[in-house]
Amino acid sequence: MFVKEDLIALVQMTMPFGKYQGRRLCDIPEEYLLWMQKKEFPSGRLGQLLALMLEIRIHGVEDVLTPLKKTYDAKLTQPPANGVH
């Protein structure tokens, strides 16, 4: 289950590591999210948000984030990456 704050976090938080470091979580491609899922998402808040973003992409409802991206600027805030990747 998620709340509105989770959707806002997807448009504000950025990836703290890897190929898409510095990119908004909502802008990470589905292929990369699937790869991360196979490797196992990081623990904690970051992993929860990445899993939520993957579900949004799989179900094709990315448009729900469009108005949020216009309302909330990326703050380049990064959730802690609990674990090594």
N, C-alpha and C positions, 0 to 999 in steps of 0.2 A: 504494500500500500504506500502511496506517496501523497504528499501535500503540495500546495502551490509553491511553497518555499523551495521544494526540490526542483521544480521546473525553473524557478528563478535562478537557482544555483547552477543549473545546466547552461544557462546563457551568460552567467557572470564568471564562473570559475574557469580557470585554464588548466590544461594538462601540465602536471609538474615534471614530467620526464618523457623520454622516448622520442620517437619520430615526430610526434605532434606536440611536443613541448611548447607551451605558450599559447596554444590554440584553444579557443573556447571548447568546453566539453561537448556542446551541442553541434559543433562543426567537425567532430572527429568522424571519419568515414566508417560506414557499416563494416567494411572488410577488416578494418583495424580492430573494431570492437569485437568482431567474431574471433579474430586471432587472439585477442586478449582473453576472451572467455575460455578459449581452449587451453590457454596457459594458466588460467585461473585469475579472475579479477583480483586486484589488491584488496586487502582487508580494509574495513572501516568505511568512512563516508565516501571516499573516492570510488571504491569498488561498488558501493550501492548506486552512486550516480552513474557510473559507466554502465552498469547493468540496466538501469532505468533507460538510459539513452539507447541502448541496444534494443530494448523492447519497443520503444517509440519508433525506431527505424524499421524493425521487423514488421510492425503493424501499419507502417506507412502513415503515421499521424504527426510527422515532423512539423506540419503547418501550425500545430498548436503552439509552437515556440516562436513563430514569426512575430506576433504582436509583442511578445516579451522581449525579443531581440531589439525591437524598435524602442521599447520603453526603458529597458535596463542595459546600460553600457557594460561591456566587459570590464571588470575591475582588476583583471589579471590577478585575482586571488586564487591561490592554489590550495586545495585540501591536502592534508598530510598524506603522503604516499606510504602508508604503513606497510613495510615490506620492501624488498629489493626487486627491481625489475630492470 
